[in-house]
Each structure stands twice: as structure tokens, then as C-alpha cells.
Amino acid sequence: MAEHEEKRHFVRMNIETQVTYAIQGENAITHHGTSGDLSATGLHMVTDYALAENDIISIVMNPSGDRLPPFVAEGKVMRVEPDENNANKFRVSVELTVSS
């Protein structure tokens, strides 16, 4: 069995917290999800809204409550898959394009 070569250049952290996001072009409509993995270049989350690939979204996460400022970013939806554990949820992979 061949060893798997890790191709990621950034460490992924498992951070489970609420994500609030808005889709570019939708006038102030916000949606919610739960983060899974977060890295310097990407986010994986679960949500009950069926995003489309290539949607541009604005993201706000506050993983530490009031102790740290919220993580704010913009990203492009790269992949959307049904959640195998819940038919009403979707697993979404986002490429982060801007973060602060």
C-alpha cells in the first residue's frame, strides 16, 4: 500500500462554531452553518442552504465568543455535497479569497 503524500500547504484546524454568511448579490439575506475544518486558504462547513458552486460568499465566524474579534472572510464555493448523515443539510467547501 503506497503512502499518501499530503499536498496541503497549510494546517487544517477542526473548529466547530457557528458561521453566518451572505451570498454576493442577495440583498442582505444571511444564512447560517457550522464550521468544520478551517485553514489559511479554505473552510469546510455544514449548512441547510443549498449553495451553488462558484457562489461568492461573505463569512463571519466568532469561534471564541467575546475573547477574540470575529473572523471575517470572503470566499468562493468550490464544492457542495449532500450530508450523508442528514438529508436536509449540505457539506460545503469554500476557497477563502479575502480574510481579515
The 8 nearest C-alpha neighbors of each residue, nearest first, counted from 0:
[[1, 2, 3, 4, 5, 6, 7, 8],
 [2, 0, 3, 4, 5, 6, 7, 8],
 [1, 3, 4, 0, 5, 6, 7, 8],
 [2, 4, 5, 1, 6, 0, 7, 8],
 [3, 5, 6, 2, 1, 7, 8, 0],
 [4, 6, 7, 3, 8, 2, 9, 10],
 [7, 5, 4, 8, 3, 9, 10, 11],
 [8, 6, 9, 5, 10, 11, 4, 38],
 [7, 9, 6, 10, 5, 39, 40, 11],
 [10, 8, 7, 38, 39, 11, 40, 6],
 [9, 11, 38, 12, 8, 7, 39, 37],
 [12, 10, 38, 37, 36, 9, 13, 39],
 [13, 11, 37, 36, 14, 38, 10, 35],
 [12, 14, 36, 35, 37, 15, 11, 34],
 [15, 13, 35, 36, 12, 16, 34, 37],
 [14, 16, 34, 35, 33, 13, 17, 62],
 [15, 17, 34, 62, 33, 14, 18, 60],
 [18, 16, 33, 32, 34, 60, 19, 31],
 [17, 19, 60, 32, 33, 31, 59, 34],
 [20, 18, 31, 59, 30, 58, 32, 60],
 [21, 19, 58, 30, 57, 29, 31, 59],
 [20, 22, 29, 57, 56, 28, 30, 23],
 [23, 21, 56, 25, 55, 24, 57, 54],
 [22, 24, 55, 56, 25, 21, 57, 54],
 [23, 25, 26, 22, 27, 21, 55, 56],
 [26, 24, 22, 23, 28, 27, 21, 29],
 [25, 27, 28, 24, 23, 22, 21, 29],
 [26, 28, 25, 29, 21, 22, 24, 23],
 [29, 27, 26, 25, 21, 30, 22, 20],
 [30, 28, 21, 20, 27, 19, 31, 22],
 [29, 31, 20, 19, 21, 28, 32, 48],
 [32, 30, 19, 18, 20, 46, 29, 17],
 [31, 33, 46, 18, 45, 17, 44, 19],
 [34, 32, 17, 45, 44, 18, 16, 15],
 [33, 35, 44, 15, 16, 43, 18, 14],
 [34, 36, 15, 44, 43, 14, 13, 33],
 [35, 37, 13, 43, 12, 42, 14, 11],
 [38, 36, 42, 12, 11, 41, 13, 43],
 [37, 39, 11, 41, 40, 10, 9, 12],
 [38, 40, 41, 9, 37, 95, 10, 11],
 [41, 39, 95, 38, 94, 42, 96, 9],
 [42, 40, 94, 95, 38, 93, 37, 39],
 [41, 43, 37, 93, 36, 92, 38, 44],
 [42, 44, 92, 36, 35, 91, 34, 93],
 [45, 43, 34, 35, 91, 33, 90, 32],
 [44, 46, 90, 33, 32, 89, 91, 34],
 [47, 45, 32, 89, 88, 48, 31, 33],
 [46, 48, 88, 87, 89, 49, 32, 45],
 [49, 47, 46, 50, 89, 88, 30, 31],
 [50, 48, 89, 51, 47, 79, 46, 88],
 [49, 51, 48, 52, 79, 54, 76, 91],
 [52, 50, 54, 53, 49, 79, 76, 78],
 [51, 53, 76, 77, 54, 78, 79, 50],
 [52, 54, 76, 75, 77, 55, 51, 78],
 [55, 53, 76, 52, 51, 75, 56, 22],
 [56, 54, 75, 23, 74, 22, 53, 76],
 [55, 57, 22, 21, 74, 23, 73, 54],
 [58, 56, 73, 21, 20, 72, 22, 74],
 [57, 59, 20, 72, 71, 73, 19, 56],
 [60, 58, 71, 19, 70, 18, 20, 69],
 [61, 59, 18, 70, 69, 62, 17, 71],
 [60, 62, 69, 63, 64, 70, 59, 68],
 [61, 63, 16, 64, 60, 14, 69, 17],
 [64, 62, 66, 61, 67, 65, 69, 68],
 [63, 65, 66, 61, 62, 67, 69, 68],
 [64, 66, 67, 63, 68, 61, 69, 62],
 [67, 65, 63, 64, 68, 62, 61, 69],
 [68, 66, 65, 63, 69, 64, 61, 62],
 [67, 69, 70, 61, 66, 65, 63, 64],
 [70, 68, 61, 60, 71, 67, 59, 62],
 [69, 71, 60, 59, 61, 99, 68, 72],
 [72, 70, 59, 99, 58, 98, 69, 60],
 [73, 71, 98, 58, 97, 57, 99, 59],
 [74, 72, 57, 97, 56, 96, 58, 95],
 [73, 75, 95, 96, 94, 56, 55, 93],
 [74, 76, 55, 94, 93, 53, 54, 77],
 [77, 75, 93, 53, 52, 54, 78, 92],
 [76, 78, 52, 93, 92, 53, 75, 94],
 [77, 79, 92, 91, 52, 76, 80, 93],
 [80, 78, 91, 90, 89, 92, 52, 50],
 [81, 79, 90, 89, 82, 91, 78, 83],
 [80, 82, 89, 90, 83, 88, 86, 79],
 [83, 81, 89, 85, 84, 88, 90, 86],
 [82, 84, 85, 81, 86, 88, 89, 80],
 [85, 83, 82, 86, 88, 81, 87, 89],
 [84, 86, 82, 87, 88, 83, 81, 89],
 [85, 87, 88, 82, 81, 84, 83, 89],
 [88, 86, 85, 47, 89, 82, 81, 48],
 [89, 87, 47, 82, 46, 85, 86, 81],
 [90, 88, 81, 82, 46, 45, 80, 47],
 [91, 89, 45, 80, 82, 79, 44, 81],
 [90, 92, 79, 44, 43, 78, 45, 89],
 [93, 91, 43, 78, 77, 42, 76, 79],
 [94, 92, 76, 42, 75, 77, 41, 74],
 [93, 95, 41, 75, 74, 40, 96, 76],
 [96, 94, 74, 41, 40, 97, 73, 93],
 [95, 97, 74, 73, 94, 98, 75, 40],
 [98, 96, 73, 72, 95, 74, 99, 71],
 [99, 97, 72, 71, 73, 96, 95, 70],
 [98, 71, 72, 70, 97, 69, 73, 68]]
